[in-house]
């Protein structure tokens, strides 16, 4: 006879072990085989690199960054195949997952903003050329257009890339050595001039 102090919550300690099934190892179900899709006349698995790019483009389509026509043209998809693609549950689930990933890491917002930003120079140009616009607005439009035109050239000659060597010793100990700036890039003419010396 067992006393109440021998009981463990959630377990029965009676002698009816024959009624309890023996424990069995859980084996997770096998994932379904990757579905294939016909792109440019070739049967492509969705878990391949091309299939992944296709799913990303379909997520862009869902975000209204790519039109149906653009996706079909890029991958040479026939209308019958497009209908089959849009009705596939597997593809729909993959596209939803990719859309959510892009939404959470900010890719969708960045690409949507970039698409909208491409309209800005035309609008600013309209303000700049509008004779009826305030001179202040025209000057501001000119400044914004100049800044947009120089995007990417912000790096000055004083900004140099440097060698920095970091050795991680473990236990949050590091040795950091600043080896100085990278040597300037040498052109073919520089190398030819050195050979002549």
C-alpha positions in Angstrom: 0.0 0.0 0.0 1.3 3.4 -1.0 0.9 6.5 1.1 0.0 9.9 -0.2 3.6 11.1 0.3 4.8 8.6 -2.4 2.5 9.9 -5.1 3.9 12.3 -7.7 1.6 14.7 -9.3 0.6 13.4 -12.8 1.7 9.8 -12.2 -0.3 6.8 -11.1 1.6 4.4 -8.8 -1.0 1.6 -8.7 -0.2 -1.9 -9.6 -2.2 -1.6 -12.9 0.9 -1.2 -15.1 -0.6 -3.6 -17.6 -3.2 -1.0 -18.6 -0.6 1.6 -19.4 0.9 1.4 -22.9 4.6 1.1 -23.1 6.4 4.4 -24.0 7.4 4.7 -27.7 9.9 7.0 -29.3 8.3 9.9 -31.2 9.4 10.1 -34.8 8.4 13.4 -36.4 6.6 13.1 -39.7 8.8 13.5 -42.8 8.5 16.9 -44.4 6.7 16.8 -47.8 8.9 16.7 -50.8 9.7 20.0 -52.3 7.2 20.9 -54.9 8.5 21.8 -58.4 7.4 24.6 -60.6 7.9 25.2 -64.3 10.0 28.3 -64.9 11.4 29.1 -68.4 10.3 25.7 -69.5 12.4 23.9 -66.9 11.0 22.0 -63.9 12.6 23.8 -60.9 12.4 22.6 -57.2 11.2 25.3 -54.9 13.9 24.6 -52.4 16.6 25.4 -55.0 18.3 28.8 -55.4 16.2 29.7 -58.4 13.1 28.5 -56.6 13.9 30.6 -53.6 14.4 33.7 -55.9 11.0 32.9 -57.5 9.3 32.8 -54.0 11.0 36.1 -53.1 9.7 37.7 -56.3 6.2 36.3 -55.6 6.4 37.9 -52.2 7.3 41.2 -53.9 4.3 40.6 -56.1 2.1 40.3 -53.0 3.6 43.5 -51.7 2.7 45.2 -55.1 6.3 45.8 -55.9 6.2 43.4 -58.9 3.2 43.1 -61.2 1.8 39.7 -62.3 3.0 40.5 -65.9 6.5 41.3 -64.6 6.8 38.0 -62.8 5.5 36.0 -65.8 7.8 37.8 -68.1 10.9 37.3 -65.9 10.3 33.6 -65.5 8.6 33.0 -68.9 5.5 31.6 -67.2 2.6 30.6 -69.5 -1.0 31.5 -68.5 -1.9 27.9 -67.7 1.2 27.5 -65.5 0.4 30.9 -63.7 -3.0 29.7 -62.8 -1.6 26.5 -61.4 1.0 28.5 -59.4 -1.6 30.8 -57.9 -3.7 27.9 -56.8 -0.8 25.9 -55.2 -1.2 25.7 -51.4 2.5 25.0 -50.9 3.6 28.0 -52.9 1.0 30.2 -51.1 2.4 29.1 -47.7 6.0 29.7 -48.8 5.1 33.2 -50.2 3.3 34.1 -47.0 6.3 33.0 -44.9 8.7 35.0 -47.2 6.4 38.0 -47.1 6.4 37.9 -43.3 10.2 37.5 -43.1 10.6 40.5 -45.5 8.1 42.6 -43.5 9.8 41.9 -40.1 13.4 42.5 -41.3 12.4 45.7 -43.1 13.2 44.6 -46.7 9.6 45.1 -47.9 9.5 48.7 -46.5 13.0 49.5 -47.9 12.1 48.4 -51.4 8.7 50.1 -51.3 10.4 53.3 -50.2 13.0 53.0 -52.9 10.2 52.5 -55.5 8.4 55.7 -54.3 11.7 57.6 -54.1 12.3 57.1 -57.8 9.3 59.5 -58.4 10.9 62.2 -56.3 13.3 63.7 -58.9 10.5 64.2 -61.4 8.3 65.9 -58.8 11.3 68.1 -57.6 12.1 68.9 -61.2 8.5 70.1 -61.7 8.8 72.4 -58.7 12.2 73.7 -59.8 10.8 74.6 -63.3 7.5 76.0 -62.1 7.8 79.8 -62.6 4.8 80.3 -60.3 6.3 78.4 -57.4 7.9 80.3 -54.5 11.6 81.0 -55.0 12.2 79.4 -51.6 10.5 76.2 -52.8 12.5 76.2 -56.0 15.8 76.6 -54.2 14.9 73.8 -51.8 13.9 71.6 -54.8 17.3 72.3 -56.4 19.1 71.4 -53.1 17.3 68.1 -52.9 18.0 67.3 -56.5 21.7 68.0 -56.0 21.8 65.8 -52.9 20.0 63.0 -54.8 22.3 63.3 -57.8 25.4 63.1 -55.5 24.2 60.0 -53.6 27.0 57.6 -53.2 29.7 60.2 -53.6 29.7 61.2 -50.0 33.0 59.5 -49.3 35.8 62.2 -49.3 39.4 61.6 -49.9 40.2 62.0 -46.2 38.1 58.9 -45.4 40.5 56.0 -45.8 40.0 52.3 -45.2 42.2 50.9 -42.6 43.6 47.5 -41.6 42.3 46.5 -38.1 43.5 43.1 -36.8 41.4 41.7 -33.9 42.6 38.5 -32.1 40.0 37.0 -29.8 41.7 35.3 -26.9 38.5 34.0 -25.3 37.0 35.1 -21.9 36.2 38.5 -23.4 39.9 39.2 -24.0 40.9 40.7 -27.3 44.0 42.1 -28.9 43.2 44.9 -31.4 46.0 46.2 -33.6 45.3 49.2 -35.9 47.7 48.5 -38.8 47.1 51.8 -40.5 45.5 52.8 -43.8 45.3 50.6 -46.8 47.8 51.4 -49.5 46.4 53.4 -52.4 45.2 51.5 -55.3 47.8 51.3 -58.0 46.8 51.6 -61.7 48.4 49.8 -64.6 50.2 53.1 -65.5 51.8 53.2 -62.0 53.0 49.7 -62.3 54.4 50.4 -65.8 56.2 53.5 -64.6 57.8 51.5 -61.7 59.1 48.9 -64.2 60.8 51.6 -66.3 62.8 52.9 -63.3 
